[in-house]
């Protein structure tokens, strides 16, 4: 008789084995159930953008249980494991029957692998043999202890290998029939179910022999699923080789990078099968079409002008469309063609940093409005030099100087000199701080100097578009959002929307004022003409920009609900001479906004100012409150309490516009300043013209209460108007000096 302790061993081993099967961590199973492999990215309308490949690069299209038709489940079980719901992972009856058949035939004619055992082999591949099969059976028992039958079948159908590096029935439907699984007929499902038995033997695309083998095997099995051989024959003609979807590739690549950053491990634990992104694929493809058509037109024009082999000055463009209300990305075009290797198509122009051109001016002017300037403040558009020594001498794009101009005109017309002057007054570091608060990284911000106002900073289209959206968005900056919801294995939809994180970076009144200025056709006429393409039939705001060497062309545009940013250039750094941000980028931005405006409908956001703004009628020349004598006036908007109180001195009291310059240009000490000529300038005399027809008119500004003494090479110049002395044109080196009680200034120049 056995000792009592020995008789207890089987009873003790049973719970230990159960604990082993249930609670031992299983990394492979966790990875299959909750990893990103096979998760499908879709646009907001459900259109497939991409299926995340497996670690080996396999194509998988993970489906929820509800997305796998009942006919698919029934067909695969009838062919693979008819007793699936009646065994515990290993079908011992089927194994005994297979053993008897194989012994009788003296070869392998039947197998007994259950669906659970096949899933076990997918998770833990082995070379075969008795040892491998034994481990496979034990692991199948473990799977049955951990998972429900429903879960096992679902994992099996989503991970079954079909050849062509395709895993799962969802991907297989695309690979073999180029259509969704839900659209397959019963005969097509049967053909699909046969292929995994021997993908090389039953390949419908490899040869006539493999195609015939597939049809023969499926016809033999057809009665088991209530089909006829004729239905199988008809279905054979529907094979269409498909490829995995890869739409909006630049956006997909950025979204994939953000998955692990923005969606933590708890989403993986919920077994996601698909993630809906914010992208609007229809809009994305429309923006892509628009870019390609405009680039093609440019190439055709270049061919006509310089021969068919001539290359257009622009080879690439990028665009980004955001929803202002949520920060969601609606369209993301990184280049004119992702697979255009000749022009670096896989580079992403939305993320690349380039010279900002004039695109940062709206943020500079917003800072100015919040620092005490108004839309009617006068700014100098004069040939000014900033800094010591040779200094920095900005010029407008058209190389013209307009004298004193209102802030509204300076911004809307994108004048360079007033912007640099404004930055010199506000300070570079505060402006850089404002830009960083708007999300700009400014990786090369050090040493930008006052040129930061007109292009010395490098920014990305993503940063610019997001920052520009603050103006139609009431001064609020929203975080970029790319994901809407995740669908789990059980078909549960879980919201992935952000909390619409936003922060107020400018006052609502300031944001509205900047938007109003950037939509003002009259104010932009000085820089863009009266027939500017920005004079759209719908209310919109625009800001264009051009890098100094024509390497980057920009256009930003916005409606109340949407903001678009467009960049154009060449990824190899070649210049697009003669082109500006108001050319191709503007054409794309306007065309897209026109379409969005038709969809969204009209909006009067520019007609309804916030409550914190007041109005006053001003003189368009001086910016002061209008007098009855002012020939041109307009209503201007102001932050409450900043309206001009003084009546126009130019038309009211007969003071010239030049007499207003000291109020604009003089520093706090009100020292006299030489505006022209500046230090180290060189002039060339025209020997063909008489001396009396050649003059240099100096430009000096000073406090009217302190008229200075003007000296040239130490000699006092007699002048009735010390602000405009005429200088000799004889060759030589000259030093011009001005001295007053409040201070002095000097400049040396040469005539040749």
ABEGO torsion letter per residue (X at the ends): XBBAAAAAAAAAAAAAAAAAAAABBBAAAAAAAABABGBBBBBAAGBBABBBBBAAGBBBBBBBAAABBAAAAAAAAAAABAAAAABAGBBAAAAAAAAAAAAAAGBBABBABBAAAAAAAAABBBAEEAAAAAAAAAAAAAAAAABBAAAAAAAAAAABBAEGGBBEAAAAAAAAAGBBAAABBAAAAAAAAAAAABAAAABAAABAAAAAAAAAAAAAAAAAAGBBAAAAAAAAAABBBBBBBBBGAAAAAAAAAAAAAABBAAAAAAGBABBBBABBAAAAAAAAAAAAAAAAAAAAAAAAAAEAABBBABABBBBBBBBAAAGBBABBBABABAABAAAGAABBAAABBBBAEAAAAAAAAAAAAAAGBBAABBBBBBBBBBEBEAEBBBBBAAGBBAEBBBAAAAAAAGBAAAAAAAAAAAEAAAAAAAAAAAGBAGAAABGAEAAAAAGABBBBAAAAAAAAAAAAAGGBBBBBBABABBBBAAGBBBBABBAGBBBBABBAAAAAAAAAAAABAAAAAAAAEAABAABBABBBBBBBBBBAAGABBBBBBBBAABBBBBBBEBAAGBBBBGBBAABAAAAAAAAAAAAAAAAAEBBAAAABBBAABBBBBBBAAAGBBBBAABABBBBBBBBBGABBABBBAAAAAGBBAAAAAAAAABBAAGBBBBAOBBBGBBBBBBAABBAAABBBBBBBBBBAABBBBBBBGGBBBBBABAABBBBBABBEBBBBBBBBAAEBBBBBBBBX
